[in-house]
Amino acid sequence: MAEGQIYKIHSDFYYIDDGCSTGVCKIREILKKRKEKIYVGDFVEYTDGVIEKIIPRKNYIARPSVANIDQIIIVSALKEPDLNLTQLDRYIALAHYYDIPAKLCFNKNDLKWDRHLKEKISKIYKPLGFDIVYTSATEHSGIKAFERLLQHKTSVLCGNSGVGKSSLINAINPELKLKTKAVSEKLQRGIHTTRHCEIIKLNDTSRIVDTPGFSNVKFDFIMPAEVDKLFDDIKIYHDDCKYSDCLHIHEDGCNVLANIDKIDPSRYASYLAFVEEANAYKELVKYEGKKTEGFTKKINNRHVAKISGKKRQNSRKTVNQNVYKDIENDE
């Protein structure tokens, strides 16, 4: 049985790279019956053009669906469209949620933009430990520094449409000729040029995942009390709050509010926006009558809810037996 990595998925076809050659596979019927999802980046075992097994992932991002990546490069435009710090914080928080290292790239350095913005970026994000590069894909400036961020890594480029992700990839390797489109002057918004996730080999040492974008990231899937864990500059004050479930908005004895002058206003504004989204999720859960588990366990360095015996899924052996019965009945 051979082993390879999924580098592209189109319809029901899975494109696999085994390190020496590439091929196309279908998925074994039993995996379909189990409803096991295969992501771009997954390592799989396959034989005779059929995927038999998905090898456990080291990490993943749910949407767009990508697995086994080393880092997220968050690409923002300094102009056209204007830099949106809340959107930048949204991507940083998402990387934090999936426990994947992030680095920051600010593109379109050639355009006329407020130079005080660079000082503000450094003031906010350098103390948080981020590597930061400034680039211009059109003038080819900063490309070497950007390329160094990617060396010996499989990286996902994350950012709104129109910030120049595809242009940056083309600047590193013009032979790829990825499609690009200009930003709408009326809407100040880019148009998606990438239609699916695909791992692209930039050179001998670097690979990049070209994705359709992350424009719809919202924190409407976590509880409000979890949001501060996604902000290192807020989380450091949390333990000394009077209440363990403090939301750091107006609570008595809040250590975050006591140190609010040490947190950049734009970061705190982002935090409040994400808490509001999480509150909507909390209300939805309450309305649907779903209860959250009171105990957690640690999986892949993340705390997740333990499932009670009544809710626990059947063992894989039981699932397989039921699947084979379904297949036999279908025949």
N, C-alpha and C positions, 0 to 999 in steps of 0.2 A: 504493500500500500504506500502510495506517494504522499508527500506533505508539501503544501505550498500556501501562499498567502493570496487572499482575494484582493485584487487591485481595482476591480470595476464590477458593477452589477448593472445589467440592463435587461429589463423584463424578467424572464425566468432563467437567464443565462448568467453564470458566475465565471468571471475571467480570473485565471489563477496563474501566479508566477511561482515557479519552484526554485528559482535562483539560477537556472540554466536555460529554461525555455518557458513559454507561456501557452496556455490552452484554455478551452472553454468547457465548463461542466454544468450538469444539472444537479438537483438536490435529491437525495434518496427520499422515497415516499414516507418512510417512518419519521424523518425529520420534519416533514410537512405536517404529518398528523400530530406531532408533538407541538407544532407551532413554534419551533425554534427559529429565531430570527438570525440571519447571517448578515454581518456588517462588512463594509469595505474595511480592509485591514485585518480581518479575522484570519487566523491560521487554521487550515482544515486538513483532514486526511481524505484522500480520494482514490478511486480506482476505476479504470475503464470509463472515464468521463463522468463519474458520479461521486458526489460528495457524501462520505459516510459518517464523518464525525467533525464537530467543531471543537478545536483545542481551546481550553480555558483562556480567557482574555486577561491581560494585565490591567487594562482600563478601557473605557469607552465613553463616547458622547452619544446621547440618545437621538438628538436631532440637530443637524443631519447625522445620520448613523455612521459612526466611524469608530474603529477599535484599534488597540495596540499602538498608540501614538506616544511620542516622547515629549512633545511640547505643543503649546498653542501660541502662534504668533498673531497678536491682535493688531490689525492694520486699520489705521484711521487716516482720514484726509485732513490736512490743515485748512483746506479751502476747497469749495466745490465738490462735495457739500461741506459746510462749515463744521468744525469740530464740535461734537456733542459729548461732553464729559459724562453725562448720565449713561449714554449708550456705551461709552468706553468702560465705565464701572460695571455695567451689565455683563459685558464679556469677561471682565476680570473675575466677577463673582461667579460666573458660570464655570470658569476654569477652576476656581477654588472649590466649587461644589463637587466637581469630578476629580479633584485632587491631582490636577495636571499642571505642571509648570507653565507659566505664561511670560511672554516677552512682548514689548511694545514697539511698533513701527509707525512712524508718522510720515505719510507720503504726501506728494505734491508740494515739496519744499520750494519748488521753482516759482510758485504763484505768489501774488502779493497778499501776505497774511500778516497779522499783528505779531511783531517779533516779541512783544511782552508775553505772548502765549507760551513761548519756549521756556521762559523763566517760571511761569506758572506750572507747566507740566513737570519740570524738574523738582519744583518745590513740593508738589503733591505726591509724585510717583517714585522718585528716587529713594526717599526714606523708606518706602515700602519694599525696596530691594529689586525693582524691575530693571532689566537691561533695556535701554532705550536707543533707537536709531532714527535718524531723519533721512528720508530718501526723496529722490525725484526720478521716477521711472522714465519720464520723457527726456530729461537731461542726463540721465545715467549717473547721478550723484548719490553717494551713500550706498550704492549697490554692493560694493565690496564688504562694507560693514554688515549689511543685511545678509549677504551670503555667508558671512562668518557665523551669524546666529543659527544658520541652518546646518552647518557642517556636522556630519556623523549622526544626524537625527532624521526621524520621520516626523514632519511638522504639519499641523493643520493651520491654514490661513483663515483667520476669523475676522469678519468686519462687514459693514454694510455694503450694499451694491454701490458701485461708483467710486469707491475709495482707491481703486487701482491694484487690486490683488493680482489679477491676470496680467496686467502690465508689468508688475514687478517680476513675475515668473518669466515673462518674455524677455525682460531686461537681463536676467541671469542666463537664460538659454533661449536665444531667438529662434532656434530651430523648432521649438514647440509650437509657435504661432497660435497661441490661445486667442480666442475671440475677445475683443474689447469693444465697449460702446461709451460714448460721451454721456456726461451727466445732463439731465434735463434742465435747461435754463429756467423754465417755469416752476418746476417742482423741486429743484435742487435735490434730485434723487436719482440714483443710478438705476440701471436696468440689468436684471440678472442675465449674465452671458454664459454662466456655467449651469448645465441642466442636471448633472448628476455628480456624485462623489467619485473621484478617481485618484489613485496614488500615481504620481508622476515622478520619474527619475530625473532630477535636475542635472546631476553629474554622478561621478563615481562614489561620492561620499554622502550625498544628500537626496532625500526624497520628500515630496510635499504632497499633501492631500488637497486637491482643488475641489471646492464644495460650492453648492448653490447659494450659500450664505446663511447667516444666523440672524436675520432681521426681525424674527418674531420671538426672540427670547423674552420670556416673562417669568417671574417667580410666583406663579399661581399653582405651584405643586408642592410647596413646603409650608410649614406652620410659621407664623410671625416670629416666634421666639427663636427660630433657627437662623433668621436672616443675619444677625450680628456675627455669626460664625464665618460668614463670607467676607467680612471686613476686618482685616488684621488691625487696622488703626482704631477700631471700635471694640473689637473683641478683647484687647489687652486690658480694658477697664471694667469689663463685665463682671469678673469674679468678685469685685468689691462692692457690687450693687447690693442694696438691702434685700431685694427679692430675686430669686433665681430665674424667674420668668420675666424679668424686667425688659420692657421694650424700648427704654431710653427715649421716651417722648415727653412725659410729664410726671413720671412716678417719683414719689417721695424716696429719698435716699439713693437716687441713681448716681453711680460713680461716673458714668459716661457723661451725663449732663454737667457734673461737677468739673469735668475736664474738657468740656466742649470747645474751649479756646485752643486746644491742642489738635483738634480735628478740623480738616479743611471743610469749609461750608459746602462746597460742591459734593464732597464725599458724604457728608451727613444728609444732604438733600437727596442723593441717590439712595441712601439707606432708607429714608422715610418713604420714598416712592416704592421701593421693593417690599417694605413692610405692608403698605397699602394693598399691593397685589396679593401678598400672602394672606392678609386679612380676608380678602374676597374668597380665597380658597378655604379658609377656616369656616367661613359662613356657609359655603357650599357643602362642606363635610357635615356641618351641624344640621343643615337642612335635609341632607340625604340620610341622616341618622347613622353615619359611620363613626365608630369609635377608634381612637388611636391607641396603640399598644403602650403600656406603661413601662415596659422594659426594652432594652436594646442590646444588640450584640454587634461586634466589630467584624466587618468583612471588607477586605481590601482597603484597610485604613479608614473606613467610613462606618459610622454608627447607623445601623438600620434596625427597624422594629422586629422583635421576635414575634413569630406567629404562634398563636395558641393552637392546641391540639385539634380543636374543632375546625380551624381554618387551614391547617397544614395540608400541603399537597400530598398526593400519593407518592410512594417511592418510585424511582425510575423503573424498577423491575415491574411494578404493578402497571405503570403507564405503558411500558413496552408490551406487556401481555394484552392490555386492552386495545392498543394500537394494532397489534397483529390480528386480533379478533375482528377489528373493523375492516382491515385489509382483506381478510378471508371472506367476510360477509359481502364486501363489495364485489369480490370475484364470483 
